[in-house]
Amino acid sequence: MKLPKLPKIEMFGIDIIKNMLFFTTFIIIFLLFLAIFIAPTIKKFKIEKKNYFITKLENENSIKKLQLKSNEYKKLFKKNKKIISALQQNFQKKEFIEYTKKYLLIKSIKKSDETIVNKHFKKTTYIVTAFIDSPVNFYQFIESLKNYKNILKIYFPLLLKSQNGKIVLIFKLEHFKTLK
Amino acid sequence: MYSFTKAKEKPFFAEDTKLWLIFIGAVMVLMLSFTLLLLIKSYIYHKNSEKLQIEISENNKKIIELTNKINFINEEKIITNKIIVDNTLLKDSVKTLLNQIPDPITLTYVKIEKNSLYLYGITPRKEIYNNQLLQSLKSIFTTTTTNFYQMDNGYYRFESINSAKELQ
């Protein structure tokens, strides 16, 4: 069956019907491309761009926060350097005996117990037996512990008894050290 | 019949058809290129976002680490300060206690525990002990028990056991 031939309408030698058909085809193709390819891609592009700038902003905030935390840590570390270092030191009996000579004469230091305090610290308990001339020496000794290289605590029971004109002093000494 | 001119070949597409086809083709290529460009840009944004996300999570990890370190230093500070305070309190407690012993009384044995105190010594007279030391001990401890033993020289050996209230 033969299709009926379209009538040929010409204006200044241009085939109007053919050009109209081409124009319509062009519009349809253009709209199809727009709907299938360009519109979803633009949508995706906009979402990705928005996400990128949100993430960039979040990153800038996290960098600022990190900087602040880092400064806070450095400041705190510098301020407490002495404490941090003291809590990392091992307890040396000989050095301790030598240090306390000014205040008391240590006869013995016996290790009695070892426990974990607050999950992060090791507490080693020693029983110290020493001689002192006067209780004042003991007060001075406690005061001097503030400047000692270790963190030491004097604890009960505390015993003072006279022996041949001297005072025998027995006390519990607790040494604190960080576990890290 | 003969013709003096050769017959012209009829073009497959007319001139205006060719123009339309080239125009439509060019527009299609341009649209596809634009789509591809957008896809590439989207991919770059996506990759950069991923990189930034990794950076953010690393920064957050570092922030948590630093927070833990800060908390730990604070804990170290608290425990150290508590030890210093405890030592000072113990020193002051012993000092206060020994300063309360009146001159005529001589102590031979002192045992200080967390909640109790044992005092052994010699007093010339019971009254000195009762008037000058016992009152102070009673103000600190809830229960105070004292035993006296007379010595050959007339002095009294005493044993005082005090308990309850915390010394520190």
Interface residues (C-beta under 8 A of the other chain):
Chain A: I14 D15 K18 N19 F22 T25 F26 I29 F30 F33 L34 F37 I38 T41 I42 K44 F45 E48 K49 N51 Y52 T55 K56 E58 N59 S62 I63 K65 L66 K69 S70 E72 Y73 L76 F77 N80 I83 I84 A86 L87 V117 N118 H120 F121 P135 F138 Y139 I142 E143 L145 K146 I151 L152 K153 I154 Y155 F156 P157 L158 L159 L160 K161 S162 F176 T178 K180
Chain B: D16 T17 W20 F23 I24 V27 M28 M31 L32 F34 T35 L38 L39 K41 S42 Y45 H46 N48 S49 L52 Q53 E55 I56 N59 N60 K62 I63 L66 T67 K69 I70 F72 I73 N74 E75 E76 K77 I79 T80 I83 I84 D86 N87 T88 L90 K91 V94 K95 L98 L107 T108 Y109 V110 K111 I112 E113 K114 L167
